[in-house]
Amino acid sequence: MLLRKRNSLLLLCLLLACCQKIDVNDEPDNKATDDSELTAKIIGSGEGSRVRPYTVTDICSLELSGSEAVWVMGYLVGTARQTMGNAVFTIDAENQSNILLSNDSLCSDIDHCIPVELSSAKNKANFSLPTNIEHFHQCLLIKGIPSNYLYRKGLRSISAGLWMDGFDISTVAPSEWGSIKI
């Protein structure tokens, strides 16, 4: 048990060192910009908030309202051109219009992924697989509107994201995720 806690703390330190916030809004944020208000303690999944982001599984089971943006956490595992049947789960992908997220960093099954539409040039530069191959199989916390995309549940209208390289959502309990700046 002590070794598991030590490994969790080590992983948390690695997470904090590797985080890279990406805000894709072109509009200035009218909220306070002091660091204390931008820090959120990520403590679990299931609400779609920064503090309790949805997982890929949560998005798959949601009833889609298509109006409110939510936070989702998953691994960048691939991309799909025009349909999920054309999914590619390698870094050789050339498609920049979307990414596939999964709860499993090594996933290669479209039934365990959600597509995330990258419609703007800024989103493509910040999140697409061809321009971010160093983040392949890495964790991403991303904000978008749950909606149908590529004939299945996914995310559209991406407004923010945070690469969490080295963070492993499968081996660390959500209650031990710790504080990160988002």
C-alpha positions as CSV (number, residue, x, y, z in Angstrom):
1,M,0.0,0.0,0.0
2,L,2.8,2.4,0.9
3,L,4.5,1.6,-2.4
4,R,1.3,2.4,-4.3
5,K,0.9,5.7,-2.5
6,R,4.6,6.6,-3.3
7,N,4.0,5.7,-7.0
8,S,0.9,7.8,-7.0
9,L,2.8,10.8,-5.6
10,L,5.6,10.3,-8.1
11,L,3.0,10.1,-10.9
12,L,1.4,13.3,-9.6
13,C,4.8,15.1,-9.6
14,L,5.4,13.9,-13.2
15,L,1.9,15.2,-14.2
16,L,2.5,18.6,-12.7
17,A,5.8,18.9,-14.6
18,C,4.3,17.9,-17.9
19,C,1.0,19.8,-18.0
20,Q,0.5,22.2,-21.0
21,K,-2.6,24.3,-21.0
22,I,-4.1,25.2,-24.3
23,D,-6.9,27.7,-24.5
24,V,-8.5,27.9,-27.9
25,N,-10.9,30.8,-27.2
26,D,-10.1,33.9,-29.1
27,E,-12.1,36.0,-26.7
28,P,-10.5,37.3,-23.6
29,D,-11.6,35.6,-20.4
30,N,-13.5,38.1,-18.2
31,K,-12.9,36.0,-15.1
32,A,-10.1,36.7,-12.6
33,T,-6.7,35.6,-13.9
34,D,-5.0,35.1,-10.6
35,D,-3.4,31.6,-10.5
36,S,-5.3,30.6,-7.3
37,E,-8.6,30.8,-9.2
38,L,-7.3,28.9,-12.2
39,T,-6.2,25.9,-10.2
40,A,-8.6,23.1,-9.9
41,K,-8.3,19.9,-7.9
42,I,-9.2,17.1,-10.3
43,I,-10.8,14.6,-8.0
44,G,-12.8,12.3,-10.2
45,S,-15.1,11.7,-13.2
46,G,-18.7,11.9,-13.9
47,E,-20.0,15.6,-13.9
48,G,-18.3,17.1,-16.9
49,S,-16.7,19.9,-14.9
50,R,-13.0,20.8,-14.7
51,V,-12.9,19.2,-11.2
52,R,-14.9,16.1,-12.2
53,P,-14.4,15.6,-15.9
54,Y,-16.3,13.0,-17.9
55,T,-14.5,10.0,-19.2
56,V,-15.0,8.6,-22.7
57,T,-17.3,6.0,-21.2
58,D,-19.4,8.8,-19.6
59,I,-19.8,10.5,-23.0
60,C,-20.9,7.3,-24.7
61,S,-23.7,6.9,-22.1
62,L,-24.9,10.5,-22.1
63,E,-28.1,11.7,-23.6
64,L,-26.9,14.4,-25.9
65,S,-28.3,17.9,-25.4
66,G,-25.9,19.6,-27.6
67,S,-25.9,22.9,-25.8
68,E,-23.5,23.0,-22.9
69,A,-19.7,22.4,-23.1
70,V,-18.2,19.8,-20.7
71,W,-14.7,18.7,-19.8
72,V,-13.7,15.2,-20.9
73,M,-10.5,13.2,-20.0
74,G,-9.1,10.5,-22.3
75,Y,-6.1,9.4,-24.3
76,L,-5.3,10.5,-27.8
77,V,-5.3,7.2,-29.7
78,G,-5.9,8.0,-33.3
79,T,-8.0,9.8,-35.9
80,A,-10.7,8.9,-38.5
81,R,-11.2,10.4,-42.0
82,Q,-14.9,10.9,-42.7
83,T,-16.2,7.8,-40.8
84,M,-15.1,5.7,-37.8
85,G,-14.6,2.8,-40.2
86,N,-11.6,4.7,-41.5
87,A,-10.0,5.0,-38.1
88,V,-6.2,5.0,-37.9
89,F,-4.5,4.2,-34.6
90,T,-0.9,5.1,-35.5
91,I,1.2,8.2,-35.6
92,D,1.3,8.0,-39.4
93,A,-2.1,9.5,-39.6
94,E,-2.4,12.6,-41.9
95,N,-6.0,13.6,-40.9
96,Q,-6.2,16.9,-38.9
97,S,-9.9,17.3,-38.8
98,N,-10.4,15.1,-35.6
99,I,-8.9,13.0,-33.0
100,L,-10.1,9.8,-31.2
101,L,-10.1,9.6,-27.4
102,S,-10.3,6.5,-25.3
103,N,-10.1,5.5,-21.7
104,D,-7.3,3.1,-22.7
105,S,-4.0,4.6,-23.9
106,L,-3.4,1.6,-26.2
107,C,-6.9,1.3,-27.6
108,S,-7.3,0.3,-31.3
109,D,-11.1,-0.5,-31.2
110,I,-13.5,2.1,-32.5
111,D,-16.2,0.9,-30.1
112,H,-14.1,2.2,-27.2
113,C,-13.4,5.6,-28.7
114,I,-15.1,9.0,-29.2
115,P,-14.3,11.3,-32.0
116,V,-13.4,14.9,-31.3
117,E,-14.0,17.4,-34.1
118,L,-11.2,19.9,-34.7
119,S,-12.9,22.5,-36.9
120,S,-10.6,25.5,-36.4
121,A,-7.0,26.0,-37.5
122,K,-6.1,26.7,-33.8
123,N,-7.7,23.4,-32.7
124,K,-5.9,21.5,-35.5
125,A,-2.6,23.0,-34.4
126,N,-3.1,22.4,-30.7
127,F,-4.7,18.9,-30.8
128,S,-4.5,17.1,-34.1
129,L,-2.4,13.9,-34.3
130,P,-0.1,14.9,-37.2
131,T,1.0,18.1,-35.5
132,N,1.1,16.6,-32.0
133,I,2.7,13.2,-32.4
134,E,4.6,13.7,-29.2
135,H,1.2,13.5,-27.4
136,F,0.2,10.2,-29.0
137,H,-1.1,7.8,-26.3
138,Q,-1.0,10.7,-23.8
139,C,-3.8,12.0,-21.7
140,L,-5.9,15.0,-22.7
141,L,-8.4,17.0,-20.7
142,I,-10.5,18.8,-23.3
143,K,-13.6,21.0,-23.2
144,G,-16.3,20.7,-25.9
145,I,-20.0,20.1,-26.6
146,P,-21.1,16.5,-26.6
147,S,-22.9,15.8,-29.9
148,N,-23.1,13.3,-32.7
149,Y,-20.0,13.3,-34.8
150,L,-18.9,10.7,-37.4
151,Y,-22.2,8.9,-36.8
152,R,-21.6,8.4,-33.0
153,K,-21.4,10.3,-29.8
154,G,-18.4,12.6,-29.6
155,L,-17.3,16.2,-29.0
156,R,-17.6,19.3,-31.1
157,S,-17.0,23.1,-30.6
158,I,-13.7,22.6,-28.7
159,S,-12.9,25.6,-26.5
160,A,-10.0,24.5,-24.3
161,G,-7.7,21.7,-23.6
162,L,-4.8,20.6,-21.4
163,W,-2.2,18.0,-22.4
164,M,-1.4,15.8,-19.4
165,D,1.6,13.9,-20.7
166,G,2.6,11.0,-18.5
167,F,-0.6,11.1,-16.5
168,D,-2.2,7.6,-16.2
169,I,-5.9,7.7,-15.5
170,S,-6.1,3.9,-15.5
171,T,-3.8,3.2,-12.6
172,V,-4.3,6.2,-10.3
173,A,-7.6,6.6,-8.4
174,P,-9.4,9.8,-9.4
175,S,-9.3,10.9,-5.7
176,E,-5.5,10.9,-6.0
177,W,-5.3,12.9,-9.3
178,G,-4.2,16.1,-7.4
179,S,-4.1,19.8,-8.3
180,I,-3.3,20.9,-11.8
181,K,-3.7,24.3,-13.5
182,I,-6.5,24.4,-16.1
